[in-house]
Amino acid sequence: MKEESAVFFTIVDDQYYFPVGTHIFVNSFKRFHPDIDLVVFRQDMVDKVFREKGVDFYNAKPTFAKLLTPHYDLVVNIDADTVITARLDPVLTADYEVGGVWNKNDYENATLENITAEMYVQAGMVGSRNPKFWDIWEESNKKHTMYPRRENDVLNLVWYNDPEVQKMKKVIWDKEYGYMGCKALNREKEFMMRGSELVCRGEKVYAYHWARGGVFPKLDFSKLGFSYEVRQYLETCGHYGKSVRYASL
């Protein structure tokens, strides 16, 4: 059987590269995934794709994903204001066509039409092995301005209501166990080290997504309520230096 190829990507313009913590995301991702490709779409591609495709930062994820689907079996988007704290094995090894992270947390929850807070999926990390999913989300995202949470709301409407996506095998990676995104919000004081592993409420923390709007810098671990021991671990993850090869597809 052919080994699956996987790529993770994020989108960021130059103005916010450091304020959102992109450097921390990149360093932490490569610490745990030296064997996995990571694409950071920077200003040149942001300008080009936004202009050519008529998208913006509130609906562009599937459009950029489609640039990668011809080259990889699995394409995963992660928001740049994320620190990776362990290898993302559930994302890489689970059996699914479409995957996402749970939004239910102790900070702010969302509902929409027939979608409850317990169902709501957060767009901070979304992956798919089915290129058709990105086509459907991209098309639906043309109406993103109709919804208060933009592409997040559209993602949920597609996830639960689109007839074609309903037939796809979907998984919320951290709903039953673990933390990969917004599920951890307002639980930062409960983070602790269990040996070399970061945990919260007895569950492994794979990633922490700082999803609290436009307050910068976003990944300032000293101001988020983490204990000293946890901050030290996050700093180690986020400032890990890994040699990389820069090349075009």
N, C-alpha and C positions, 0 to 999 in steps of 0.2 A: 504494500500500500504506500502511495506517495505521501511523504511527510507534508503536513499542512504548513503553508506559509502564512505568517501573521505580521501585521503592521499596526502600530498605534500612531495617532496623530493629534496635533493640537493646532489651533489657529490664533495668531496674536500679531498685533501691529507694533511698530517700534516704540510708540509712545507709552505703551503699557507693558512692554516686555518684562522689565524689572519690577514695576509696581504690583503686577498681579502674581509675581513669583515664578515666572516661566523658568528661570535658571534653576530654581529649587526643584521644580517638577522634572526638568530634564535630567539633572544630576541624580535625583532619587530614582527615577525610572531606570536609568542605565545601571545604577548600582545593583538592582535586582534582576535586570533583564539585559545583560550584555549581549545575548544571542538574538534579541528581537529588534527588528527595525523600528525606529522612531522618526517620524517626519514632523518637523515644526514648520508650518507654513508662515512665512514672514511677510514683510511689507510688500515685496515685489509681487508675490502671488496673491496677497490680499487685494492689492490695487487691481491686478489683472482680472481675477475671477469676479470680484465685485462689479467691475465695469462690464465685463462680457456677459455675465449671467444675471445681472440685476439683483444681487442679493446683498445682505448686510450681516452684521455680527449677530443678529437675532434670528437668522434663519439659514445660515450658510453651511452648517455641518454636513448635511447629506450631499450638498454640491461638492464639497471638498473630498468627501469619502469616495465619490464616484471617480475622482482622479486616480484613486488607488485600487479600485476593485479589479481593473484588468491585470494587475500585477500580483495580487495577494488573494488567498482564500478567505482569510479573516481580516476584517478592517474594524478598528476600534477607535473611537474618538474619546479623548479625555480633556476636560477643561484645564487650562494652564495654571489655575489657582488650586492645584492639587499636589500634595506631597505623597509619594508612594512609600509605604512602610514595610512591604513584604512582596514577594513574588505573587503576581496575580494569577495563580493557578486556576481558580474557578473560571476566570475569563478564558484562559487558554485551553482548558481541558474539558469543560462541561459540554454536553451535547445540546446544541441549540442552533436555531437559524438567526434569532434576534435576541440580544441580551441588553439589560440595563440595570440600573441601581435603584434602590428603594428610596423614596423621599420622606417617608414617615420618620419624624424626629421630635425632639423636645424644644425646638425653636420656632418653626413655622411650617404648617402643613397646608395642603392644597386639595381642593375638590373641583370637579368640573362635570357638569351634565350627569351622566350615569357613572362617573368615576369617583369613588370615595377616597378619603385620605389613606386608607389601608391599601388601595390599589395603585395610587399615583406613582409613576415612574419619573425619575429625575434625569434630565438630559446631560448631566455633567459627565456621564460615562455611558456610551452607547456603542454596541458592536453588532456586526452582522456577518454571516457567511452567505447570505442571500442578497445578491446585488439588487434584486427587485425591491427589497425593502427601502433602500436608499432612494430609488426612483419615486416610490409612493410618498415617502416623507418629504422629499424635495417638492413634489407637486403640491402637496397639502400645505407646505410652508409658505406658499405664495399668499396665503390668507392669514399669515401670522399676526398682522397688526389688529386683527379682530379680537385677539385674546390677550388678557392681562399678563400672562406669563409666556407669551410669544411661542417660541419653538417648543418649550416644555409642554404647554397645553396641547399644541398640535401633535407632538409625539404621543401623548396619551390618547388622543382621539384616534390616531392611526393605530396604535397598539391594541386598543380594545374594540374599535368600531369598524375599521376598514375590513371589508370582506376577504381580501387577499391576505392581509397580515394576520387575520384571525386564524387562517389555516396554517400559518407558520409556527414552528416550535419555538416558543419564547420562554425566557427565564429571567427572573430578577435575581441577580447573583447573590445579593446580601440580604434578601428578605428573611430567610430562615436562619441564617448564621453569618456572622462576620460583618465587617464594616468596610465599605468601599467608596462612600460619598457622603451625602447629606444626613444619613441616618445618625451620625455621631454629633450633630449640632446640639449645643448646650449640654453635652455629656463630657466635655473636655476634662473636667475635674475628676472624672471617673476613669480616665486613662491611666494605665499602670504597666510596668514592665513585669513580665512573667518569664524570668530567665532572660533570654535574648529576644523574646517575642513581645510585641506591643498588643495589649488587650484592653477591652472595655466591657464591663459587665460579663466577664468570662468568655467573651467572643474575640477572636483574632481581628486585629485592625490591619487591613491590607492597604488602605489608602484613606486619606483625610482630605475632604473637599471644603475649602473655605468659601461657602456660598452665602454671603451676607450683603450683597449689593456693592456699591461703589465706595467703600472705605479702603484707603491705601496707606501703607503697603498691606497686601492681603495675608501673606504668610509670615507675619511677625509672631513667632511662637511665644515670645515673652509676654504678649498681651492677650492670650487666648485662654488663660486659666489652667494650662498644663502644669504639672509638677516639675520640679527641677530635673528629676531623672528622665521624665518623658521628653522635656525640652532638649536635653542633651542627645537623646536618641534621634529626635526629629532633625536637629541640627546636623548630626552625623549623616543621616540619610540625604538631607538637602544640599549638603556641601561636599558630597563625595565627588572626587574628580576622576572622570573616566575618559580616556582618549577616544575620539570618534573620527570617523572618516566622512567627510562631506563630499557628496556626489549627487548628481542629478539622475533621475530615473531614465 
